[in-house]
Amino acid sequence: MKAVYKKDLKSAFTGMIGWVLCAFVVVVVGLYFTAICLQSGYADFSLVLYNTTFIFLVVVPLLTMRSIVEERRQKTDQLLLTSRASIAGIVWGKYLALVTVYAIPLAIVGICPLVMRAYGSVSLARSYAALLAFFLMGAAAIAIGLFMSSLTENQIIAAVCTFGSLLFLYLMPSIAGLISGSAAASLAAFTVLAALLALFLHWMTKSLVLPSAVFCVLEGGLAAVYFLKPAWLEGLFPKLLNSLALFGRFDNFVNGLFDISSLMYFVSVALLFVFFTCQGFEKRRWS
């Protein structure tokens, strides 16, 4: 893991991509910090971070698109897959290198609350709690991007898939508000999710038996609930979208709440998609 970590971290800064992305984050956060805190007089750094969450839609696809795709393009992935290194060590090395690149500009903008403190009263605890949440939210987004990079051999496709996934997560609260709260709407939405899960299982296992069985069980359960207890489904899918909204979880920190459940959610998403990436690598090793 250590060798992969050093190699990927060095690669990010050997070219321009690491420097450009770090500069982009620092400049964007700096501009919003100047406008919101220094010019408008708001002594709340969390507002700056809240207004700059859109940077994930730009930074994460560009940061992660080459991580695994480049290995496959240069055929160096075969060396990794046939080496004595564990799959988990390879994936974690790559993931931690990406997170380190992302953490560097955050460490730089971390001085902003101290700058405000020099000119007035600022809650450092609130500011750095929001910065911690911002970091973990980005780490979760990077894990999603790393997984998308493992699915294709084309950098552009990897970047587009990552952008589309993050855009959906970014707009998820708005999408939830557009979906009907009726039981029938929730039934249809959960049916689509069950079908997507079955397709994912088919991609992972190359088998029709397990995905078909899972889909039938889920669909049977949904049908039973719909006909016996339809009230349970009313408004359930919009609530699910709101609870799963990655970027929406940051709102609590802007409101001054240290939401441990949201921090655990960010960590869980990161671990889940790193696990998915490991499974994809494992499947390729034995294919």
C-alpha positions, 0 to 999 in steps of 0.5 A: 500500500505504501509504495502505491500511495507514494507512486500515485501521490508523486504522479499527481504532482509530477504533472499539472493536475495536482497543482491545478486542482489544489490551486482551483480549490484554494482560489474558489474558497478564497474568493468566497471567503473574501466576499462572504466573511471579509466584505460582507462581515459574516463571521461564519466560515461554514457559510463559505464551505456551504457555498463552495460545495459545487467544486466537488463536481469539478475537482473529483472527476478530474482528480479520480479519472486517471487513477485506475484508468491510466493503469489499465491503459498502460497495462501496468494494472496487470503488474499490480494484479499479479504482484504479491500485494493485496488488492485492498492494499493497492486500492487503499494506496490509490484512495489515500493518495487522492485524499491527500491531494484533496486535503492539501488545499483544505489545510491551506484554507484552514487558516481562514478562521484564524484570519477572521479571529484576528479581526473579531469574535469567531467560533473556531470550534464551529468553523473547524467542525464544518471543515472536518465535515467538508473534508469527509464529504469530499473523501466520500465523493472521491471514493465514488469517483475511484469506483467509477474509474475502475469500471472503464478504460476511458478517462473521459467516460470515467470523468463523465460517470463521476460527474453524473453520479455527484450531480445526482447526489447534489440535486437529490434533495430537489429531486426528492421534492419533485417526486410524488409522495403516493404509495404507487410512486414509491413502489415504482421507484423502489422497483427501479432500485431493485432492478438496478441492484440486480444489474449490479449483482449480475455485473459483479457475479456474472450470474443470473440466479442470484440477481434474479432471486434478489429482485424477485424477493425484493419485488415480492416484498414491495408488492406485499407491502403495497397491497397490505400496508400501502400507508407504509410506502407513502412518502417513503422514497422522497424521505429515503432520497433526503436521508441519502443526500450526500451534500445535503448532510452538510446543512446541519454543520452550517446550522451550527450542529455537530452531526455525528451521524452525518460524519459516520455517513460520509465515512460509511459511503467512503468505505462502501465504495472503496470496498466496491472498488476492491471487489472489482479489482478482485474480479479482474484478478481472477477473470 
